[in-house]
Amino acid sequence: MLTRLEVDAHLKLADAYDKLGKRYDGHKERQKGQDLLRRIQSYEQKQQASQPPASGRS
């Protein structure tokens, strides 16, 4: 299962590469982070769509 922590790690690594002057490596890591975020959001939307609506009864 993917987590937002992994997304943050890729984005922080991208920033570190940028600061080191390795813009291409930073760009690749940023793309990986954004791709993971899209996959996580898609998964969450599918999970929400498959759950029955709450009835309001407890």
PDB file of N, CA, C, O and CB in Angstrom:
ATOM      1  N   MET A   1       0.840  -1.178   0.000  1.00  0.00           N
ATOM      2  CA  MET A   1       0.000   0.000   0.000  1.00  0.00           C
ATOM      3  C   MET A   1       0.888   1.245   0.000  1.00  0.00           C
ATOM      4  O   MET A   1       1.873   1.323   0.734  1.00  0.00           O
ATOM      5  CB  MET A   1      -0.957  -0.004   1.218  1.00  0.00           C
ATOM      6  N   LEU A   2       0.530   2.186  -0.812  1.00  0.00           N
ATOM      7  CA  LEU A   2       1.283   3.421  -0.910  1.00  0.00           C
ATOM      8  C   LEU A   2       0.834   4.414   0.153  1.00  0.00           C
ATOM      9  O   LEU A   2      -0.331   4.436   0.548  1.00  0.00           O
ATOM     10  CB  LEU A   2       1.132   4.027  -2.299  1.00  0.00           C
ATOM     11  N   THR A   3       1.765   5.225   0.604  1.00  0.00           N
ATOM     12  CA  THR A   3       1.423   6.228   1.603  1.00  0.00           C
ATOM     13  C   THR A   3       1.915   7.600   1.155  1.00  0.00           C
ATOM     14  O   THR A   3       2.789   7.721   0.297  1.00  0.00           O
ATOM     15  CB  THR A   3       2.023   5.858   2.975  1.00  0.00           C
ATOM     16  N   ARG A   4       1.340   8.607   1.749  1.00  0.00           N
ATOM     17  CA  ARG A   4       1.762   9.973   1.438  1.00  0.00           C
ATOM     18  C   ARG A   4       3.171  10.235   1.956  1.00  0.00           C
ATOM     19  O   ARG A   4       3.837  11.160   1.492  1.00  0.00           O
ATOM     20  CB  ARG A   4       0.780  10.990   2.039  1.00  0.00           C
ATOM     21  N   LEU A   5       3.626   9.438   2.902  1.00  0.00           N
ATOM     22  CA  LEU A   5       4.995   9.572   3.400  1.00  0.00           C
ATOM     23  C   LEU A   5       5.985   9.301   2.270  1.00  0.00           C
ATOM     24  O   LEU A   5       7.011   9.971   2.161  1.00  0.00           O
ATOM     25  CB  LEU A   5       5.248   8.606   4.588  1.00  0.00           C
ATOM     26  N   GLU A   6       5.673   8.322   1.436  1.00  0.00           N
ATOM     27  CA  GLU A   6       6.540   8.018   0.295  1.00  0.00           C
ATOM     28  C   GLU A   6       6.540   9.169  -0.703  1.00  0.00           C
ATOM     29  O   GLU A   6       7.573   9.479  -1.297  1.00  0.00           O
ATOM     30  CB  GLU A   6       6.090   6.720  -0.396  1.00  0.00           C
ATOM     31  N   VAL A   7       5.394   9.798  -0.887  1.00  0.00           N
ATOM     32  CA  VAL A   7       5.309  10.957  -1.777  1.00  0.00           C
ATOM     33  C   VAL A   7       6.212  12.066  -1.238  1.00  0.00           C
ATOM     34  O   VAL A   7       7.001  12.652  -1.979  1.00  0.00           O
ATOM     35  CB  VAL A   7       3.834  11.459  -1.910  1.00  0.00           C
ATOM     36  N   ASP A   8       6.087  12.346   0.061  1.00  0.00           N
ATOM     37  CA  ASP A   8       6.902  13.392   0.679  1.00  0.00           C
ATOM     38  C   ASP A   8       8.391  13.090   0.547  1.00  0.00           C
ATOM     39  O   ASP A   8       9.195  13.996   0.324  1.00  0.00           O
ATOM     40  CB  ASP A   8       6.532  13.551   2.151  1.00  0.00           C
ATOM     41  N   ALA A   9       8.756  11.824   0.684  1.00  0.00           N
ATOM     42  CA  ALA A   9      10.164  11.445   0.569  1.00  0.00           C
ATOM     43  C   ALA A   9      10.695  11.742  -0.835  1.00  0.00           C
ATOM     44  O   ALA A   9      11.806  12.253  -0.982  1.00  0.00           O
ATOM     45  CB  ALA A   9      10.345   9.953   0.901  1.00  0.00           C
ATOM     46  N   HIS A  10       9.918  11.429  -1.850  1.00  0.00           N
ATOM     47  CA  HIS A  10      10.357  11.714  -3.221  1.00  0.00           C
ATOM     48  C   HIS A  10      10.483  13.219  -3.450  1.00  0.00           C
ATOM     49  O   HIS A  10      11.423  13.669  -4.104  1.00  0.00           O
ATOM     50  CB  HIS A  10       9.376  11.104  -4.240  1.00  0.00           C
ATOM     51  N   LEU A  11       9.547  13.993  -2.919  1.00  0.00           N
ATOM     52  CA  LEU A  11       9.594  15.434  -3.112  1.00  0.00           C
ATOM     53  C   LEU A  11      10.762  16.065  -2.369  1.00  0.00           C
ATOM     54  O   LEU A  11      11.391  16.992  -2.880  1.00  0.00           O
ATOM     55  CB  LEU A  11       8.292  16.063  -2.659  1.00  0.00           C
ATOM     56  N   LYS A  12      11.060  15.577  -1.174  1.00  0.00           N
ATOM     57  CA  LYS A  12      12.208  16.092  -0.429  1.00  0.00           C
ATOM     58  C   LYS A  12      13.516  15.718  -1.118  1.00  0.00           C
ATOM     59  O   LYS A  12      14.457  16.511  -1.153  1.00  0.00           O
ATOM     60  CB  LYS A  12      12.198  15.558   1.010  1.00  0.00           C
ATOM     61  N   LEU A  13      13.568  14.516  -1.661  1.00  0.00           N
ATOM     62  CA  LEU A  13      14.751  14.100  -2.405  1.00  0.00           C
ATOM     63  C   LEU A  13      14.927  14.965  -3.651  1.00  0.00           C
ATOM     64  O   LEU A  13      16.049  15.316  -4.015  1.00  0.00           O
ATOM     65  CB  LEU A  13      14.651  12.613  -2.792  1.00  0.00           C
ATOM     66  N   ALA A  14      13.824  15.303  -4.296  1.00  0.00           N
ATOM     67  CA  ALA A  14      13.882  16.182  -5.471  1.00  0.00           C
ATOM     68  C   ALA A  14      14.461  17.540  -5.082  1.00  0.00           C
ATOM     69  O   ALA A  14      15.290  18.095  -5.803  1.00  0.00           O
ATOM     70  CB  ALA A  14      12.473  16.355  -6.097  1.00  0.00           C
ATOM     71  N   ASP A  15      14.027  18.071  -3.948  1.00  0.00           N
ATOM     72  CA  ASP A  15      14.567  19.360  -3.485  1.00  0.00           C
ATOM     73  C   ASP A  15      16.058  19.261  -3.204  1.00  0.00           C
ATOM     74  O   ASP A  15      16.822  20.167  -3.537  1.00  0.00           O
ATOM     75  CB  ASP A  15      13.830  19.831  -2.223  1.00  0.00           C
ATOM     76  N   ALA A  16      16.469  18.161  -2.592  1.00  0.00           N
ATOM     77  CA  ALA A  16      17.889  17.975  -2.291  1.00  0.00           C
ATOM     78  C   ALA A  16      18.710  17.904  -3.579  1.00  0.00           C
ATOM     79  O   ALA A  16      19.776  18.515  -3.669  1.00  0.00           O
ATOM     80  CB  ALA A  16      18.101  16.696  -1.454  1.00  0.00           C
ATOM     81  N   TYR A  17      18.224  17.169  -4.567  1.00  0.00           N
ATOM     82  CA  TYR A  17      18.927  17.104  -5.851  1.00  0.00           C
ATOM     83  C   TYR A  17      19.014  18.483  -6.493  1.00  0.00           C
ATOM     84  O   TYR A  17      20.052  18.848  -7.045  1.00  0.00           O
ATOM     85  CB  TYR A  17      18.223  16.122  -6.801  1.00  0.00           C
ATOM     86  N   ASP A  18      17.937  19.244  -6.424  1.00  0.00           N
ATOM     87  CA  ASP A  18      17.943  20.590  -7.000  1.00  0.00           C
ATOM     88  C   ASP A  18      19.012  21.456  -6.344  1.00  0.00           C
ATOM     89  O   ASP A  18      19.728  22.189  -7.027  1.00  0.00           O
ATOM     90  CB  ASP A  18      16.565  21.247  -6.846  1.00  0.00           C
ATOM     91  N   LYS A  19      19.119  21.373  -5.029  1.00  0.00           N
ATOM     92  CA  LYS A  19      20.110  22.172  -4.297  1.00  0.00           C
ATOM     93  C   LYS A  19      21.533  21.753  -4.645  1.00  0.00           C
ATOM     94  O   LYS A  19      22.456  22.565  -4.584  1.00  0.00           O
ATOM     95  CB  LYS A  19      19.886  22.045  -2.788  1.00  0.00           C
ATOM     96  N   LEU A  20      21.710  20.488  -5.009  1.00  0.00           N
ATOM     97  CA  LEU A  20      23.034  19.996  -5.393  1.00  0.00           C
ATOM     98  C   LEU A  20      23.350  20.284  -6.857  1.00  0.00           C
ATOM     99  O   LEU A  20      24.441  19.979  -7.339  1.00  0.00           O
ATOM    100  CB  LEU A  20      23.131  18.501  -5.133  1.00  0.00           C
ATOM    101  N   GLY A  21      22.390  20.871  -7.553  1.00  0.00           N
ATOM    102  CA  GLY A  21      22.606  21.175  -8.958  1.00  0.00           C
ATOM    103  C   GLY A  21      22.281  20.019  -9.889  1.00  0.00           C
ATOM    104  O   GLY A  21      22.592  20.074 -11.079  1.00  0.00           O
ATOM    105  N   LYS A  22      21.669  18.990  -9.366  1.00  0.00           N
ATOM    106  CA  LYS A  22      21.302  17.824 -10.176  1.00  0.00           C
ATOM    107  C   LYS A  22      19.831  17.954 -10.554  1.00  0.00           C
ATOM    108  O   LYS A  22      18.979  17.217 -10.059  1.00  0.00           O
ATOM    109  CB  LYS A  22      21.570  16.480  -9.404  1.00  0.00           C
ATOM    110  N   ARG A  23      19.552  18.904 -11.442  1.00  0.00           N
ATOM    111  CA  ARG A  23      18.173  19.229 -11.780  1.00  0.00           C
ATOM    112  C   ARG A  23      17.454  18.068 -12.448  1.00  0.00           C
ATOM    113  O   ARG A  23      16.263  17.863 -12.214  1.00  0.00           O
ATOM    114  CB  ARG A  23      18.133  20.438 -12.681  1.00  0.00           C
ATOM    115  N   TYR A  24      18.163  17.302 -13.280  1.00  0.00           N
ATOM    116  CA  TYR A  24      17.513  16.174 -13.968  1.00  0.00           C
ATOM    117  C   TYR A  24      17.066  15.123 -12.956  1.00  0.00           C
ATOM    118  O   TYR A  24      15.944  14.622 -13.034  1.00  0.00           O
ATOM    119  CB  TYR A  24      18.472  15.539 -15.009  1.00  0.00           C
ATOM    120  N   ASP A  25      17.937  14.791 -12.011  1.00  0.00           N
ATOM    121  CA  ASP A  25      17.579  13.814 -10.977  1.00  0.00           C
ATOM    122  C   ASP A  25      16.432  14.349 -10.115  1.00  0.00           C
ATOM    123  O   ASP A  25      15.540  13.595  -9.726  1.00  0.00           O
ATOM    124  CB  ASP A  25      18.808  13.481 -10.092  1.00  0.00           C
ATOM    125  N   GLY A  26      16.460  15.646  -9.818  1.00  0.00           N
ATOM    126  CA  GLY A  26      15.382  16.257  -9.056  1.00  0.00           C
ATOM    127  C   GLY A  26      14.060  16.175  -9.790  1.00  0.00           C
ATOM    128  O   GLY A  26      13.015  15.908  -9.197  1.00  0.00           O
ATOM    129  N   HIS A  27      14.123  16.411 -11.093  1.00  0.00           N
ATOM    130  CA  HIS A  27      12.912  16.337 -11.919  1.00  0.00           C
ATOM    131  C   HIS A  27      12.338  14.916 -11.914  1.00  0.00           C
ATOM    132  O   HIS A  27      11.126  14.734 -11.799  1.00  0.00           O
ATOM    133  CB  HIS A  27      13.219  16.784 -13.369  1.00  0.00           C
ATOM    134  N   LYS A  28      13.210  13.916 -12.038  1.00  0.00           N
ATOM    135  CA  LYS A  28      12.746  12.519 -12.033  1.00  0.00           C
ATOM    136  C   LYS A  28      12.084  12.172 -10.708  1.00  0.00           C
ATOM    137  O   LYS A  28      11.032  11.534 -10.692  1.00  0.00           O
ATOM    138  CB  LYS A  28      13.917  11.556 -12.303  1.00  0.00           C
ATOM    139  N   GLU A  29      12.683  12.580  -9.604  1.00  0.00           N
ATOM    140  CA  GLU A  29      12.112  12.281  -8.285  1.00  0.00           C
ATOM    141  C   GLU A  29      10.779  13.001  -8.090  1.00  0.00           C
ATOM    142  O   GLU A  29       9.840  12.444  -7.521  1.00  0.00           O
ATOM    143  CB  GLU A  29      13.095  12.681  -7.169  1.00  0.00           C
ATOM    144  N   ARG A  30      10.707  14.234  -8.562  1.00  0.00           N
ATOM    145  CA  ARG A  30       9.458  14.983  -8.451  1.00  0.00           C
ATOM    146  C   ARG A  30       8.350  14.292  -9.243  1.00  0.00           C
ATOM    147  O   ARG A  30       7.211  14.210  -8.782  1.00  0.00           O
ATOM    148  CB  ARG A  30       9.649  16.431  -8.946  1.00  0.00           C
ATOM    149  N   GLN A  31       8.685  13.795 -10.433  1.00  0.00           N
ATOM    150  CA  GLN A  31       7.700  13.069 -11.236  1.00  0.00           C
ATOM    151  C   GLN A  31       7.245  11.799 -10.525  1.00  0.00           C
ATOM    152  O   GLN A  31       6.057  11.475 -10.534  1.00  0.00           O
ATOM    153  CB  GLN A  31       8.282  12.722 -12.611  1.00  0.00           C
ATOM    154  N   LYS A  32       8.181  11.079  -9.912  1.00  0.00           N
ATOM    155  CA  LYS A  32       7.819   9.870  -9.169  1.00  0.00           C
ATOM    156  C   LYS A  32       6.858  10.207  -8.033  1.00  0.00           C
ATOM    157  O   LYS A  32       5.871   9.504  -7.819  1.00  0.00           O
ATOM    158  CB  LYS A  32       9.079   9.177  -8.613  1.00  0.00           C
ATOM    159  N   GLY A  33       7.149  11.283  -7.307  1.00  0.00           N
ATOM    160  CA  GLY A  33       6.285  11.689  -6.205  1.00  0.00           C
ATOM    161  C   GLY A  33       4.897  12.066  -6.685  1.00  0.00           C
ATOM    162  O   GLY A  33       3.902  11.685  -6.069  1.00  0.00           O
ATOM    163  N   GLN A  34       4.819  12.811  -7.780  1.00  0.00           N
ATOM    164  CA  GLN A  34       3.530  13.217  -8.317  1.00  0.00           C
ATOM    165  C   GLN A  34       2.745  12.019  -8.846  1.00  0.00           C
ATOM    166  O   GLN A  34       1.524  11.962  -8.704  1.00  0.00           O
ATOM    167  CB  GLN A  34       3.721  14.247  -9.420  1.00  0.00           C
ATOM    168  N   ASP A  35       3.439  11.072  -9.452  1.00  0.00           N
ATOM    169  CA  ASP A  35       2.775   9.861  -9.944  1.00  0.00           C
ATOM    170  C   ASP A  35       2.209   9.050  -8.783  1.00  0.00           C
ATOM    171  O   ASP A  35       1.079   8.566  -8.851  1.00  0.00           O
ATOM    172  CB  ASP A  35       3.756   9.001 -10.766  1.00  0.00           C
ATOM    173  N   LEU A  36       2.993   8.904  -7.720  1.00  0.00           N
ATOM    174  CA  LEU A  36       2.501   8.190  -6.538  1.00  0.00           C
ATOM    175  C   LEU A  36       1.283   8.891  -5.945  1.00  0.00           C
ATOM    176  O   LEU A  36       0.321   8.233  -5.549  1.00  0.00           O
ATOM    177  CB  LEU A  36       3.609   8.075  -5.479  1.00  0.00           C
ATOM    178  N   LEU A  37       1.318  10.210  -5.883  1.00  0.00           N
ATOM    179  CA  LEU A  37       0.188  10.959  -5.331  1.00  0.00           C
ATOM    180  C   LEU A  37      -1.071  10.728  -6.168  1.00  0.00           C
ATOM    181  O   LEU A  37      -2.153  10.540  -5.613  1.00  0.00           O
ATOM    182  CB  LEU A  37       0.517  12.466  -5.266  1.00  0.00           C
ATOM    183  N   ARG A  38      -0.944  10.739  -7.482  1.00  0.00           N
ATOM    184  CA  ARG A  38      -2.099  10.472  -8.345  1.00  0.00           C
ATOM    185  C   ARG A  38      -2.638   9.062  -8.115  1.00  0.00           C
ATOM    186  O   ARG A  38      -3.852   8.860  -8.074  1.00  0.00           O
ATOM    187  CB  ARG A  38      -1.719  10.657  -9.825  1.00  0.00           C
ATOM    188  N   ARG A  39      -1.740   8.089  -7.966  1.00  0.00           N
ATOM    189  CA  ARG A  39      -2.172   6.710  -7.731  1.00  0.00           C
ATOM    190  C   ARG A  39      -2.897   6.586  -6.395  1.00  0.00           C
ATOM    191  O   ARG A  39      -3.906   5.888  -6.299  1.00  0.00           O
ATOM    192  CB  ARG A  39      -0.969   5.756  -7.768  1.00  0.00           C
ATOM    193  N   ILE A  40      -2.388   7.260  -5.368  1.00  0.00           N
ATOM    194  CA  ILE A  40      -3.019   7.221  -4.048  1.00  0.00           C
ATOM    195  C   ILE A  40      -4.405   7.856  -4.113  1.00  0.00           C
ATOM    196  O   ILE A  40      -5.367   7.301  -3.581  1.00  0.00           O
ATOM    197  CB  ILE A  40      -2.140   7.945  -2.999  1.00  0.00           C
ATOM    198  N   GLN A  41      -4.513   9.011  -4.757  1.00  0.00           N
ATOM    199  CA  GLN A  41      -5.793   9.696  -4.864  1.00  0.00           C
ATOM    200  C   GLN A  41      -6.796   8.859  -5.645  1.00  0.00           C
ATOM    201  O   GLN A  41      -7.972   8.809  -5.287  1.00  0.00           O
ATOM    202  CB  GLN A  41      -5.615  11.057  -5.526  1.00  0.00           C
ATOM    203  N   SER A  42      -6.346   8.207  -6.704  1.00  0.00           N
ATOM    204  CA  SER A  42      -7.223   7.347  -7.498  1.00  0.00           C
ATOM    205  C   SER A  42      -7.717   6.173  -6.653  1.00  0.00           C
ATOM    206  O   SER A  42      -8.897   5.825  -6.699  1.00  0.00           O
ATOM    207  CB  SER A  42      -6.487   6.832  -8.758  1.00  0.00           C
ATOM    208  N   TYR A  43      -6.823   5.570  -5.889  1.00  0.00           N
ATOM    209  CA  TYR A  43      -7.185   4.460  -5.017  1.00  0.00           C
ATOM    210  C   TYR A  43      -8.210   4.900  -3.973  1.00  0.00           C
ATOM    211  O   TYR A  43      -9.182   4.189  -3.715  1.00  0.00           O
ATOM    212  CB  TYR A  43      -5.939   3.892  -4.331  1.00  0.00           C
ATOM    213  N   GLU A  44      -7.988   6.088  -3.366  1.00  0.00           N
ATOM    214  CA  GLU A  44      -8.910   6.587  -2.359  1.00  0.00           C
ATOM    215  C   GLU A  44     -10.292   6.845  -2.955  1.00  0.00           C
ATOM    216  O   GLU A  44     -11.306   6.559  -2.319  1.00  0.00           O
ATOM    217  CB  GLU A  44      -8.362   7.863  -1.727  1.00  0.00           C
ATOM    218  N   GLN A  45     -10.335   7.381  -4.165  1.00  0.00           N
ATOM    219  CA  GLN A  45     -11.619   7.636  -4.813  1.00  0.00           C
ATOM    220  C   GLN A  45     -12.360   6.331  -5.088  1.00  0.00           C
ATOM    221  O   GLN A  45     -13.576   6.258  -4.914  1.00  0.00           O
ATOM    222  CB  GLN A  45     -11.413   8.413  -6.118  1.00  0.00           C
ATOM    223  N   LYS A  46     -11.638   5.311  -5.513  1.00  0.00           N
ATOM    224  CA  LYS A  46     -12.264   4.015  -5.770  1.00  0.00           C
ATOM    225  C   LYS A  46     -12.797   3.406  -4.481  1.00  0.00           C
ATOM    226  O   LYS A  46     -13.870   2.802  -4.470  1.00  0.00           O
ATOM    227  CB  LYS A  46     -11.267   3.060  -6.431  1.00  0.00           C
ATOM    228  N   GLN A  47     -12.046   3.565  -3.397  1.00  0.00           N
ATOM    229  CA  GLN A  47     -12.477   3.031  -2.110  1.00  0.00           C
ATOM    230  C   GLN A  47     -13.752   3.729  -1.648  1.00  0.00           C
ATOM    231  O   GLN A  47     -14.674   3.074  -1.162  1.00  0.00           O
ATOM    232  CB  GLN A  47     -11.366   3.190  -1.057  1.00  0.00           C
ATOM    233  N   GLN A  48     -13.811   5.039  -1.793  1.00  0.00           N
ATOM    234  CA  GLN A  48     -14.985   5.793  -1.365  1.00  0.00           C
ATOM    235  C   GLN A  48     -16.196   5.433  -2.220  1.00  0.00           C
ATOM    236  O   GLN A  48     -17.311   5.340  -1.707  1.00  0.00           O
ATOM    237  CB  GLN A  48     -14.712   7.302  -1.438  1.00  0.00           C
ATOM    238  N   ALA A  49     -15.985   5.233  -3.503  1.00  0.00           N
ATOM    239  CA  ALA A  49     -17.089   4.908  -4.403  1.00  0.00           C
ATOM    240  C   ALA A  49     -17.651   3.511  -4.124  1.00  0.00           C
ATOM    241  O   ALA A  49     -18.832   3.261  -4.369  1.00  0.00           O
ATOM    242  CB  ALA A  49     -16.627   5.005  -5.856  1.00  0.00           C
ATOM    243  N   SER A  50     -16.826   2.613  -3.622  1.00  0.00           N
ATOM    244  CA  SER A  50     -17.283   1.243  -3.385  1.00  0.00           C
ATOM    245  C   SER A  50     -17.958   1.063  -2.027  1.00  0.00           C
ATOM    246  O   SER A  50     -18.571   0.025  -1.780  1.00  0.00           O
ATOM    247  CB  SER A  50     -16.120   0.294  -3.494  1.00  0.00           C
ATOM    248  N   GLN A  51     -17.854   2.057  -1.144  1.00  0.00           N
ATOM    249  CA  GLN A  51     -18.480   1.954   0.158  1.00  0.00           C
ATOM    250  C   GLN A  51     -19.937   2.380   0.070  1.00  0.00           C
ATOM    251  O   GLN A  51     -20.260   3.357  -0.604  1.00  0.00           O
ATOM    252  CB  GLN A  51     -17.730   2.804   1.187  1.00  0.00           C
ATOM    253  N   PRO A  52     -20.819   1.653   0.747  1.00  0.00           N
ATOM    254  CA  PRO A  52     -22.237   2.050   0.754  1.00  0.00           C
ATOM    255  C   PRO A  52     -22.401   3.360   1.520  1.00  0.00           C
ATOM    256  O   PRO A  52     -21.631   3.634   2.441  1.00  0.00           O
ATOM    257  CB  PRO A  52     -23.125   0.934   1.387  1.00  0.00           C
ATOM    258  N   PRO A  53     -23.381   4.163   1.159  1.00  0.00           N
ATOM    259  CA  PRO A  53     -23.591   5.433   1.860  1.00  0.00           C
ATOM    260  C   PRO A  53     -24.012   5.190   3.313  1.00  0.00           C
ATOM    261  O   PRO A  53     -24.683   4.207   3.625  1.00  0.00           O
ATOM    262  CB  PRO A  53     -24.659   6.280   1.132  1.00  0.00           C
ATOM    263  N   ALA A  54     -23.605   6.100   4.182  1.00  0.00           N
ATOM    264  CA  ALA A  54     -23.958   5.991   5.607  1.00  0.00           C
ATOM    265  C   ALA A  54     -25.447   6.274   5.762  1.00  0.00           C
ATOM    266  O   ALA A  54     -25.975   7.201   5.149  1.00  0.00           O
ATOM    267  CB  ALA A  54     -23.109   6.980   6.486  1.00  0.00           C
ATOM    268  N   SER A  55     -26.118   5.477   6.581  1.00  0.00           N
ATOM    269  CA  SER A  55     -27.572   5.597   6.732  1.00  0.00           C
ATOM    270  C   SER A  55     -27.983   6.602   7.808  1.00  0.00           C
ATOM    271  O   SER A  55     -29.144   7.010   7.860  1.00  0.00           O
ATOM    272  CB  SER A  55     -28.162   4.248   7.059  1.00  0.00           C
ATOM    273  N   GLY A  56     -27.049   7.002   8.661  1.00  0.00           N
ATOM    274  CA  GLY A  56     -27.388   7.933   9.726  1.00  0.00           C
ATOM    275  C   GLY A  56     -27.865   7.262  10.990  1.00  0.00           C
ATOM    276  O   GLY A  56     -28.080   7.932  12.000  1.00  0.00           O
ATOM    277  N   ARG A  57     -28.036   5.955  10.958  1.00  0.00           N
ATOM    278  CA  ARG A  57     -28.461   5.210  12.155  1.00  0.00           C
ATOM    279  C   ARG A  57     -27.238   4.675  12.863  1.00  0.00           C
ATOM    280  O   ARG A  57     -26.243   4.319  12.231  1.00  0.00           O
ATOM    281  CB  ARG A  57     -29.430   4.048  11.788  1.00  0.00           C
ATOM    282  N   SER A  58     -27.322   4.621  14.199  1.00  0.00           N
ATOM    283  CA  SER A  58     -26.208   4.086  14.988  1.00  0.00           C
ATOM    284  C   SER A  58     -26.635   2.877  15.752  1.00  0.00           C
ATOM    285  O   SER A  58     -25.832   2.288  16.475  1.00  0.00           O
ATOM    286  CB  SER A  58     -25.661   5.129  15.941  1.00  0.00           C
TER     287      SER A  58
END
